[in-house]
């Protein structure tokens, strides 16, 4: 079970990371952008690490306070939930 959860989070993290890069590229070209809600949706579903890595790797969305503080907050909440579930399962 844990293996599937880890694979799920890795897949969503990769997707969020790639969306950050894609959105940065499109922003520079003045093209259609990825809606911000997609970054947060993927982060809430388990892709927060990829969103944070992509944000700083591509230097994208780092000036928006809701990304700068919101994505790490989501990650901390998810980590706390994982610890709580792990302790409860004992």
C-alpha positions, 0 to 999 in steps of 0.5 A: 500500500505504501508503495502505491502512495509513494508512486502516486506522490512521485507522479504528481510531483513530476507533473507539477514540476513539469507544469511549472517549467511549461508555464514559465516557458509560456509566460516568456513567450506570451502564450496561454498559461497554465491556470494557477489552480492546477498547481494547487490542485496537484499539490493538494493531491500529493504533488507539493514537493514537485511544485516547490522544486519547480518553483525554485528550479524555474524561478517561477511564481516565487514572488507570489506569497500564496505560492511561496507560503501556500505550497510549503504549508500544504507539504507540512500538512501532508507530512503531518497527516502521514506521521499521524496515520503511521502512528495510528496504524501501530 
